[in-house]
Amino acid sequence: MIEGGKVHYNGQRCKASRTVEVGATVKLTQGTDERTVLVVGLSDKRLSAPLAQALYQETDESIKLKLERAELRKMNVLFAPHPETKPDKKMRRQLLLIKAQQS
């Protein structure tokens, strides 16, 4: 994520060698979701997930925005449903004809 520019430390793009401090704000972009977390504590070694989650806290605005975007994605699925099965050869030909007529 860092190499792709999806991590911002206190509002600035950072490198993997960046030293993290308690009280810092880290903004992470995961797909269409953005998470903003506050660093609450630090550890010298790698910890299990539940212990590592205790070292940061997601902001209220980030949680609210994440829930709103999840709701919008759910609403979008209702308007553009996916077929239950993959189209067979005949159905693919029909789809290609429809797309050709629309262009």
N, C-alpha and C positions, 0 to 999 in steps of 0.2 A: 504494500500500500504506500509505503514511503517513497519508493522509487517511482511510482506512478503519480506522485504529487497529490495523493488523496489524504494526507495527514498535515494538519496545520497546528503549530505549537504557538500559543499566544498570538494567533492571527497571522503568523508567517509560516510559509512552507519550510519544512525542516528536513534534515538529513538523519540517517540512522544513528550517527554518532552523537546526536544532540543529548546533552545532559538534562534529565528531567528533574524538576524541583517540585516540592509540595506546594500546592496552591495554584499551579499552572493550569491553563485551559487548553485542552486538546480537542480539535475538531476532526472527526473521521468521516469519510465519505464511503459508504458501502452500497454500491449499486445506485439506487435512487434515494436511499436514505442517508441522512446526515445526522451524526451523533455528536453532541458536545458534552465532554466529560471534564470534571474537575479532579485533579490529582489530590487524593487525601493522604496517601502514605506511599512509602517506597520500600522495596525489598532488595536485598543483595543477590538473592538467588531465585530461580524459577519456582513458582508455587503452583499448587493445584488450582483449578478454576474457582471454586468457592472462596478460597483465601485471596486470590488475585482480584476477584470482584470487590472485595472489601477495601481495596486500595484506591478505588476511584468511585466517583458518584456522578451519574448522569444528571444534567440540569433539567429543571422542570419544563423550560421552553423546548428543549430537545425531545423530551418524552411526548409533550403535547403535539409537536410537529410530526413526530413519527406516527402517532395514532391517527392524525388527520390524513396523512399520506396513505396509510394502510386502508383507511375507510374509502378514500378516493379510488385506490386500486380495486377494492371489492366492488365498488359501483361500476367501474369500467368493465369488469368481467361480466356483469349482468348485461351490458349493452353489446358486448362482442363475445358471445359464447363460443367455446371451442367444440368441434365435433367430437363425438364419443370414440370414433375410430378414424384411422387414416384413410384418406380417399383412395379408392382403387383406380385402375387405369382409365376406366370409362369416366369416372367422376373427375379425374385430373384433366382429361380432354375437355369436358364441359366447362371446368373452371378456366382453362386457357382460352376457350372461345368467348366466354363472358368478359374476361379481362381484355381480350383483343377488341371486342366491340365497344368497350368503354373508352379505349384510347383513341 
